[in-house]
Amino acid sequence: MLGNYLQGIFYCLLFFLAQSLYLALANYQFSMKNFLCRKCGSYVVKSTMPNNGDCFNGGVHQWVNLGIQGSTAYSCIKCKVKVNSKNTPDGSGCLKGGLHQWKKS
């Protein structure tokens, strides 16, 4: 009797954890993200990777996912790009070379 009770609790906890993980992943997948082309500096906010299309600097865009859009404004000291982000944006893809140097604006 006690074994069945513990097994029921185990399955309830397992279901709860699986559901929480699914919701967390779905929330990230469908949240709006900041994308920057490392070649031309085009900035796009979308839930999915933007179309590579024709880049103004030749060839196709090279998009960098800077992270989830949020309410905190950041600007790169080097290339002057400004984004609103949930957390400090990803550092890769600075138009001036190397990594972005983000500061809160």
Accessible surface in RSA format (square Angstrom, percent):
REM  Atomic radii and reference values for relative SASA: ProtOr
REM  Chains: A
REM  Algorithm: Lee & Richards
REM  Probe-radius: 1.40
REM  Slices: 20
REM RES _ NUM      All-atoms   Total-Side   Main-Chain    Non-polar    All polar
REM                ABS   REL    ABS   REL    ABS   REL    ABS   REL    ABS   REL
RES MET A   1   207.42 107.4 161.02 106.6  46.40 110.5 129.72 110.3  77.70 102.9
RES LEU A   2   124.51  69.3 117.82  84.3   6.69  16.8 120.57  84.7   3.94  10.6
RES GLY A   3    50.17  61.9   0.00   N/A  50.17  61.9  39.26 107.7  10.91  24.4
RES ASN A   4   112.07  77.3 101.67  98.3  10.40  25.0  26.35  63.4  85.72  82.8
RES TYR A   5   140.70  65.7 130.36  74.2  10.34  26.9  98.48  74.0  42.22  52.0
RES LEU A   6    99.71  55.5  95.62  68.4   4.09  10.3  95.84  67.3   3.87  10.4
RES GLN A   7    93.21  52.1  86.62  63.3   6.58  15.7  28.56  60.8  64.65  49.0
RES GLY A   8    34.45  42.5   0.00   N/A  34.45  42.5  33.46  91.8   1.00   2.2
RES ILE A   9    70.23  40.0  67.67  50.4   2.57   6.2  69.43  50.0   0.80   2.2
RES PHE A  10   117.81  58.9 115.01  71.2   2.80   7.3 117.49  71.2   0.32   0.9
RES TYR A  11   119.40  55.7 114.96  65.4   4.43  11.5  77.07  57.9  42.33  52.2
RES CYS A  12    88.34  66.8  80.13  89.4   8.21  19.3  27.80  70.4  60.54  65.3
RES LEU A  13   103.51  57.6 103.25  73.9   0.26   0.7 103.51  72.7   0.00   0.0
RES LEU A  14    89.87  50.1  88.51  63.3   1.37   3.4  89.57  62.9   0.31   0.8
RES PHE A  15   136.76  68.4 131.37  81.4   5.39  14.0 136.34  82.7   0.42   1.2
RES PHE A  16   124.38  62.2 123.99  76.8   0.39   1.0 124.38  75.4   0.00   0.0
RES LEU A  17   113.51  63.2 109.40  78.3   4.11  10.3 109.67  77.0   3.84  10.3
RES ALA A  18    59.80  55.0  47.49  73.3  12.32  28.0  54.65  77.0   5.16  13.7
RES GLN A  19    85.28  47.7  79.27  57.9   6.01  14.3  20.45  43.5  64.83  49.2
RES SER A  20    47.11  39.8  38.12  50.9   8.99  20.7  32.76  69.8  14.36  20.1
RES LEU A  21   112.31  62.5 108.12  77.4   4.19  10.5 111.77  78.5   0.54   1.5
RES TYR A  22   148.24  69.2 145.12  82.6   3.12   8.1 102.87  77.3  45.37  55.9
RES LEU A  23   103.50  57.6  99.71  71.3   3.78   9.5  99.97  70.2   3.52   9.5
RES ALA A  24    61.77  56.8  45.99  71.0  15.78  35.9  54.98  77.4   6.79  18.0
RES LEU A  25   110.69  61.6 108.13  77.4   2.56   6.4 108.40  76.1   2.30   6.2
RES ALA A  26    22.60  20.8  19.21  29.6   3.40   7.7  21.28  30.0   1.33   3.5
RES ASN A  27   103.62  71.5  94.40  91.2   9.22  22.2  21.72  52.3  81.90  79.2
RES TYR A  28   106.14  49.6 103.85  59.1   2.29   5.9  83.77  63.0  22.37  27.6
RES GLN A  29   107.95  60.4 102.62  75.0   5.33  12.7  30.81  65.6  77.14  58.5
RES PHE A  30   140.59  70.3 124.41  77.1  16.18  42.1 125.10  75.8  15.49  44.3
RES SER A  31    22.87  19.3  13.73  18.3   9.14  21.1  22.83  48.6   0.04   0.1
RES MET A  32    88.83  46.0  85.00  56.3   3.84   9.1  70.36  59.8  18.47  24.5
RES LYS A  33    12.29   6.0  12.29   7.5   0.00   0.0  10.11   9.1   2.18   2.3
RES ASN A  34     0.00   0.0   0.00   0.0   0.00   0.0   0.00   0.0   0.00   0.0
RES PHE A  35     4.12   2.1   4.12   2.6   0.00   0.0   4.12   2.5   0.00   0.0
RES LEU A  36     0.22   0.1   0.22   0.2   0.00   0.0   0.22   0.2   0.00   0.0
RES CYS A  37     0.00   0.0   0.00   0.0   0.00   0.0   0.00   0.0   0.00   0.0
RES ARG A  38   107.02  44.9  93.17  47.5  13.85  33.0  24.55  33.6  82.47  50.0
RES LYS A  39    62.65  30.6  44.76  27.5  17.89  42.6  35.64  32.1  27.01  28.8
RES CYS A  40    33.07  25.0   2.27   2.5  30.80  72.4   4.75  12.0  28.32  30.5
RES GLY A  41    20.09  24.8   0.00   N/A  20.09  24.8   4.22  11.6  15.87  35.5
RES SER A  42    27.85  23.5  17.57  23.4  10.28  23.7  21.09  44.9   6.77   9.5
RES TYR A  43    83.53  39.0  56.57  32.2  26.95  70.1  53.69  40.3  29.84  36.8
RES VAL A  44    43.74  28.8  39.46  35.7   4.27  10.3  43.74  38.0   0.00   0.0
RES VAL A  45    43.65  28.7  25.02  22.7  18.63  44.9  25.02  21.7  18.63  50.5
RES LYS A  46    79.50  38.8  78.46  48.1   1.03   2.5  42.06  37.9  37.44  39.9
RES SER A  47    35.45  30.0  30.36  40.5   5.10  11.7   4.96  10.6  30.49  42.7
RES THR A  48    83.28  59.2  78.18  79.3   5.10  12.2  68.73  92.3  14.55  22.0
RES MET A  49   113.83  58.9  93.25  61.7  20.58  49.0  91.58  77.9  22.25  29.5
RES PRO A  50    10.00   7.3   5.60   5.1   4.39  16.0   5.68   4.7   4.31  26.8
RES ASN A  51   121.92  84.1 102.07  98.6  19.86  47.8  43.60 104.9  78.33  75.7
RES ASN A  52    78.19  53.9  74.18  71.7   4.02   9.7  11.85  28.5  66.34  64.1
RES GLY A  53    34.67  42.8   0.00   N/A  34.67  42.8  31.94  87.6   2.73   6.1
RES ASP A  54   128.52  90.0 111.32 110.8  17.20  40.7  33.05  77.8  95.47  95.2
RES CYS A  55     8.93   6.8   0.00   0.0   8.93  21.0   0.20   0.5   8.74   9.4
RES PHE A  56   167.96  84.0 133.17  82.5  34.79  90.5 139.61  84.6  28.35  81.2
RES ASN A  57    97.01  66.9  65.78  63.6  31.23  75.2  21.36  51.4  75.65  73.1
RES GLY A  58    38.86  47.9   0.00   N/A  38.86  47.9  36.64 100.5   2.22   5.0
RES GLY A  59    56.84  70.1   0.00   N/A  56.84  70.1  37.24 102.2  19.60  43.9
RES VAL A  60    79.17  52.1  77.86  70.5   1.31   3.1  77.86  67.7   1.31   3.5
RES HIS A  61    21.42  11.7  17.45  12.1   3.96  10.1   3.02   3.1  18.40  21.4
RES GLN A  62    85.51  47.8  78.92  57.7   6.59  15.7  26.83  57.1  58.68  44.5
RES TRP A  63    31.08  12.5   8.71   4.2  22.36  52.5   8.71   4.6  22.36  36.3
RES VAL A  64     9.41   6.2   6.03   5.5   3.38   8.1   9.41   8.2   0.00   0.0
RES ASN A  65    51.81  35.7  37.01  35.8  14.80  35.6  17.78  42.8  34.03  32.9
RES LEU A  66     2.33   1.3   0.00   0.0   2.33   5.9   0.03   0.0   2.30   6.2
RES GLY A  67    22.50  27.7   0.00   N/A  22.50  27.7  22.50  61.7   0.00   0.0
RES ILE A  68    39.13  22.3  33.97  25.3   5.16  12.4  33.97  24.5   5.16  14.0
RES GLN A  69    68.91  38.5  55.24  40.4  13.67  32.5   8.43  18.0  60.48  45.9
RES GLY A  70    25.52  31.5   0.00   N/A  25.52  31.5  18.14  49.8   7.38  16.5
RES SER A  71   115.52  97.6  79.25 105.8  36.27  83.6  54.03 115.1  61.49  86.1
RES THR A  72    45.73  32.5  40.59  41.1   5.14  12.2  18.31  24.6  27.42  41.4
RES ALA A  73    37.95  34.9  33.56  51.8   4.39  10.0  33.56  47.3   4.39  11.6
RES TYR A  74    13.04   6.1  12.92   7.4   0.12   0.3   4.70   3.5   8.34  10.3
RES SER A  75    11.18   9.5  11.18  14.9   0.00   0.0   4.83  10.3   6.35   8.9
RES CYS A  76     1.12   0.8   0.00   0.0   1.12   2.6   0.00   0.0   1.12   1.2
RES ILE A  77    89.37  50.9  81.21  60.5   8.17  19.7  85.51  61.6   3.86  10.5
RES LYS A  78    63.41  30.9  46.67  28.6  16.74  39.9  37.85  34.1  25.55  27.2
RES CYS A  79    15.70  11.9   0.59   0.7  15.12  35.5   0.63   1.6  15.08  16.3
RES LYS A  80   142.80  69.7 131.23  80.5  11.57  27.5  99.13  89.2  43.67  46.5
RES VAL A  81    20.30  13.4  13.84  12.5   6.46  15.6  20.30  17.6   0.00   0.0
RES LYS A  82   148.60  72.5 131.87  80.9  16.72  39.8  75.39  67.9  73.20  78.0
RES VAL A  83     4.86   3.2   0.00   0.0   4.86  11.7   4.11   3.6   0.75   2.0
RES ASN A  84    67.25  46.4  65.92  63.7   1.33   3.2   1.62   3.9  65.63  63.4
RES SER A  85     1.63   1.4   1.63   2.2   0.00   0.0   0.00   0.0   1.63   2.3
RES LYS A  86   125.58  61.3 104.78  64.3  20.80  49.5  62.97  56.7  62.61  66.7
RES ASN A  87    98.74  68.1  93.17  90.0   5.57  13.4  30.38  73.1  68.36  66.1
RES THR A  88    91.93  65.4  71.73  72.7  20.20  48.2  44.80  60.2  47.13  71.2
RES PRO A  89     5.98   4.4   0.00   0.0   5.98  21.7   0.57   0.5   5.40  33.6
RES ASP A  90    67.38  47.2  55.00  54.7  12.39  29.3  18.40  43.3  48.98  48.9
RES GLY A  91    22.16  27.3   0.00   N/A  22.16  27.3  12.07  33.1  10.08  22.6
RES SER A  92    39.61  33.5  38.57  51.5   1.04   2.4  29.61  63.0  10.01  14.0
RES GLY A  93     7.31   9.0   0.00   N/A   7.31   9.0   4.30  11.8   3.01   6.7
RES CYS A  94     9.68   7.3   0.00   0.0   9.68  22.7   0.00   0.0   9.68  10.4
RES LEU A  95    65.93  36.7  35.76  25.6  30.17  75.8  36.97  26.0  28.96  77.9
RES LYS A  96   145.68  71.1 112.23  68.9  33.45  79.6  60.91  54.8  84.76  90.3
RES GLY A  97    37.38  46.1   0.00   N/A  37.38  46.1  35.36  97.0   2.02   4.5
RES GLY A  98    61.81  76.2   0.00   N/A  61.81  76.2  39.00 107.0  22.81  51.1
RES LEU A  99   117.67  65.5 112.45  80.5   5.21  13.1 112.45  79.0   5.21  14.0
RES HIS A 100    11.80   6.5   0.00   0.0  11.80  30.2   0.00   0.0  11.80  13.7
RES GLN A 101    93.83  52.5  88.23  64.5   5.61  13.4  28.49  60.6  65.34  49.6
RES TRP A 102    37.27  15.0   6.46   3.1  30.81  72.3   6.46   3.4  30.81  50.0
RES LYS A 103   111.71  54.5 105.23  64.6   6.47  15.4  54.98  49.5  56.73  60.4
RES LYS A 104   144.99  70.7 122.38  75.1  22.61  53.8  67.07  60.4  77.93  83.0
RES SER A 105    89.59  75.7  27.41  36.6  62.18 143.2  60.08 127.9  29.51  41.3
END  Absolute sums over single chains surface
CHAIN  1 A     7241.8       5849.5       1392.4       4556.4       2685.4
END  Absolute sums over all chains
TOTAL          7241.8       5849.5       1392.4       4556.4       2685.4
